[in-house]
Amino acid sequence: MEEGTVIDCFAGSGVTGTAARAVGLGFYGIEAHPMIAELASLKLQVDVEPDTLRQVAAEIAGTAKAREASVTANDLSKETELVSRSFDPVVLTQLVALRHTIVDREPDEMSIYMKWALLGTLRDVATVKVGWPYQLPGKPRQARFADVGKRFLERVEWMAEDVAELAEDRPSAIVRLGDSREASSWPKPGTAQASIASPPYLNNFDYADATRLEAYFWGEVRSWKELTTTIRGDMITASTQQSSVLEKEAALKTLEGLPEIHETVTELAAALKAERRQRPAGAKAYDQVVPAYFLAMSQILENLYLSFDHGAVAVWQIGDSAPYGVFIDTPGIIGRIAEAHGFRMISDTVIRERGQRWRRANSPVGVTLAERVICFRKD
Ligand SMILES: C[S@@+](CC[C@H](N)C(=O)[O-])C[C@H]1O[C@@H](n2cnc3c(N)ncnc32)[C@H](O)[C@@H]1O
């Protein structure tokens, strides 16, 4: 493909977007997580001078250093518990001084770069385990970088180098904050020539939760409740924390429009429910996730089909899973849903085996899980 637009309807931090841009293709991303969409947009825009970025960052670091003495214990006590527990008080003081300095500046096009350089610094200087996706404030670790200001400036330097490489004469690359289940989030019909995407895996990974440290520190949200409404609101249900009985019932009803998929999903939900019933109360309700997840995929594939030009090809990377030992062939089912919406399957390729992590309790045979790339086309 030498020209045209690539769509990523699960744009994340914009890996597809930056790759498309680098080879001179247009890009249209859709991302439901507000902070991640902001980060992806930032990575694709070309409206600042690298040297101005460096200069503003140096000024901010200098002002923040001078402000550290004025950050009081009372200021620190206003941080959420997750934030307070994740940093040594001296480090937290430096982080808060930097944040105050960035927020107090007259907002301009540099502000968002400074915000993300600081948010990128958080996990580098944390004194507890804060890997992806789980933040474990009860588990201490040695901070990977001790000097907050220095690390902040290093991160700005990387941004400046990236910005210097972004040529201005490239086709447009945008990331839209939105829900890819909604038709209104998509570009005009027939305008895209490819899709390269990786949907959320049906494996209990909660993207809103994964970014809690950054969201709390920046004050985007201050509580779990706010997080679930503000950040998680438009995300597809891919984890048990997001699911509900009502959503399950409604999803199964809607999937009746695709009888074969409905049958598969109903069987899976029943098998998962039977397994759950054998476990203690409160066991994860995967049976509620599955119908909502595949309904979302159906809505998104319908939108993708409309947005595609004839001959356009989709390449999606996705893993299967086996909660409670019930094998869910997620890539295969997504492929069948794609076919039900008019696409033609081209290939389904294993790119990585993930081992036999889920063993049925009553069977010596484990299920080999894999990550696959499915490829389908609008003829
Ligand atoms: C596997 S990740 C994609 C990672 C991406 N390739 C990148 O470069 O970072 C899936 C993404 O889908 C997003 N997502 C979940 N539900 C969505 C929805 N309804 N509409 C758009 N994006 C959604 C998640 O927030 C997450 O960022």
The ligand as an ORCA input file, in Angstrom:
! r2SCAN-3c Opt
* xyz 0 1
  C      -4.688     -3.593     23.038
  S      -4.901     -1.875     23.295
  C      -4.279     -1.179     21.806
  C      -2.860     -0.743     21.931
  C      -2.398      0.081     20.737
  N      -2.128     -0.720     19.587
  C      -1.212      0.994     21.065
  O      -0.466      1.361     20.203
  O      -1.048      1.391     22.236
  C      -6.640     -1.641     23.140
  C      -7.099     -0.197     23.267
  O      -8.502     -0.147     22.964
  C      -9.054      0.911     23.720
  N     -10.521      0.790     23.735
  C     -11.301      0.036     24.532
  N     -12.596      0.184     24.225
  C     -12.649      1.055     23.198
  C     -13.729      1.605     22.437
  N     -15.006      1.297     22.688
  N     -13.422      2.484     21.446
  C     -12.135      2.817     21.184
  N     -11.084      2.333     21.887
  C     -11.327      1.458     22.877
  C      -8.371      0.755     25.083
  O      -8.465      1.937     25.847
  C      -6.939      0.413     24.660
  O      -6.148      1.567     24.577
*
